[in-house]
Amino acid sequence: MKALLLTGPGQIELKDIPIPEVTTGKALVKMKAAALNRRDDWIREGKYPRIQYGVTLGSDGAGVVEKVFDDIHKAWVGQEVVINPNIDWGSDPEVQSKNYTILGMPVNGTFTEYLLVNIDRLQHKPFHLDFLQAATLPLGGLTAYRALFRRGGLRAGMNVLISGFGGGVAQFAFLFAQAAGANVYITSGSDEKIEKALKMGAKGAFNYKRQNNYEDLWKTRGGFDLIIDSAGGDQLNNYIKILRPNGRIVFYGATNGLPSKVDLYRMFWNQLTLQGSTMGNDSEFNEMLSFVSQHKIIPVVDSIRPFSKIASSFADITKPNKVGKIVFQV
Ligand SMILES: NC(=O)c1ccc[n+]([C@@H]2O[C@H](COP(=O)([O-])OP(=O)(O)OC[C@H]3O[C@@H](n4cnc5c(N)ncnc54)[C@H](OP(=O)(O)O)[C@@H]3O)[C@@H](O)[C@H]2O)c1
C-alpha cells in the first residue's frame, strides 16, 4: 500500500509499505479520503515535538472499516467512519494528559491507503457528508468546537470575530458560530475571501493587510464578546481594544509569533480574558460530530486532489488564495 512518510528533515515521500496486520483492540480502515492541516507542514519542517522519521503523517481522514481482530467488534466491519485523532487525552476534560499525542506523529496517521487504529478512535461518519467532506472534520472541527464552546462560552446573540477566515480551523469556527446563532464577523488578508465570507453570511469583515484601524471599524458595532484567533503577534493588542468589557480572546495557534507587548492595563480594567485552547477531549469530538449532523454543516473544501499528489500539495498549505481544506481522494 502507499503511505506518505516523513523520511528525513524536511523530506516527505509517498512510499510502498506493507498493509499492517490487525491485532487485538484494533481495526483496519480502508481510507477513502484524507485532509491536510498546517500541523502536517510544521512536522515536515521539524517544528514539532517528538518528531520521528519513518512515521506516516496525517491527522484527518475518513474511510470504511475493512477488518477487526476481535469478534466483539465485528459490527464495525463495513461501517463508514471518521477517525478521532486524539491519543491518550486522559481523564481530565479540561486539559490533556502529559502522554497526549495526535494521530500522525509520533503514531502513524491517515495519509495511507490502510490505517490501523484503535477501535475506540472510530466514529460514524455524519450521514449528510461524503467521505471527502467528512475527512476535513477531525482536527480542525475539534479545535474550533472547543475554542468556541468550552473555552469561548459561545452563546446565541454574541458578537464573535473569527480571524483569518481562509484558515482550516477558522472555517469551522465560522460555520459553527453561525449555526449556534452568533453574529459572526471575520478578518482576512484577502478581499476575495472577504467577499466569500460575506456571501456566506458574515455580518462584516476587516482586511488585516489593507486596514489598520480596527477600533474605528468595530466600535460602531458595539465591540466583540469573543474573538477566535490563531495568528498571534502584535495584532493581539488590536483585539484587546475591540473587545466588550468581560470579553474573551481564545487563541489556538500563534502562526505569526509572540506579541512584543500586551496591553494589560486595558485587560484588567475591562475584565478581559486571554484564553489558550488546544484540540478537544473525546466527548467534545463526539459532540462536534453531533453538532455537524444536527446543523447539516457542510465543510468548506478548497480543492480535491488525487492521493498521488499529496507530497507536492504541501507547498499549497500556505498559498494565499486557499479557503478551507485541501482534501485527497485515497
Ligand atoms: N492548538 C491546536 O490544537 C491547533 C489545532 C489546529 C491548528 N493549530 C494552529 O493554528 C494555526 C492555524 O492552523 P490552520 O490549520 O487553520 O492553518 P491554515 O489553514 O494554514 O490557516 C492559516 C490562516 O491564518 C490566517 N492568517 C495569517 N496571518 C494572519 C493575521 N495576521 N491575522 C489573522 N489571520 C491571519 C490566514 O487567513 P486569510 O487567508 O483569511 O488571511 C490563513 O489562511 C497553525 O499555527 C496551527 O498550527 C493549533
The ligand as a Gaussian input file, in Angstrom:
#p B3LYP/6-31G(d) Opt

LIG

0 1
 N       -3.842000      24.226000      19.275000
 C       -4.390000      23.384000      18.435000
 O       -4.984000      22.380000      18.822000
 C       -4.335000      23.675000      16.985000
 C       -5.154000      22.968000      16.103000
 C       -5.130000      23.308000      14.774000
 C       -4.272000      24.316000      14.325000
 N       -3.460000      24.930000      15.211000
 C       -2.560000      26.022000      14.753000
 O       -3.378000      27.090000      14.320000
 C       -2.804000      27.732000      13.184000
 C       -3.781000      27.709000      12.035000
 O       -3.987000      26.365000      11.647000
 P       -4.837000      26.010000      10.337000
 O       -4.698000      24.549000      10.112000
 O       -6.199000      26.613000      10.423000
 O       -3.936000      26.783000       9.265000
 P       -4.194000      27.323000       7.824000
 O       -5.331000      26.589000       7.197000
 O       -2.864000      27.342000       7.163000
 O       -4.682000      28.845000       8.104000
 C       -3.839000      29.905000       8.266000
 C       -4.642000      31.210000       8.120000
 O       -4.115000      32.145000       9.019000
 C       -4.598000      33.394000       8.589000
 N       -3.672000      34.460000       8.944000
 C       -2.407000      34.664000       8.552000
 N       -1.932000      35.823000       9.060000
 C       -2.941000      36.362000       9.798000
 C       -3.098000      37.535000      10.560000
 N       -2.121000      38.427000      10.678000
 N       -4.286000      37.747000      11.170000
 C       -5.300000      36.882000      11.068000
 N       -5.219000      35.744000      10.353000
 C       -4.052000      35.502000       9.720000
 C       -4.771000      33.336000       7.075000
 O       -6.129000      33.718000       6.803000
 P       -6.540000      34.554000       5.493000
 O       -6.026000      33.715000       4.376000
 O       -8.022000      34.638000       5.532000
 O       -5.874000      35.887000       5.573000
 C       -4.520000      31.859000       6.768000
 O       -5.433000      31.333000       5.830000
 C       -1.491000      26.993000      12.925000
 O       -0.467000      27.692000      13.591000
 C       -1.710000      25.646000      13.549000
 O       -0.531000      25.002000      13.912000
 C       -3.472000      24.646000      16.522000

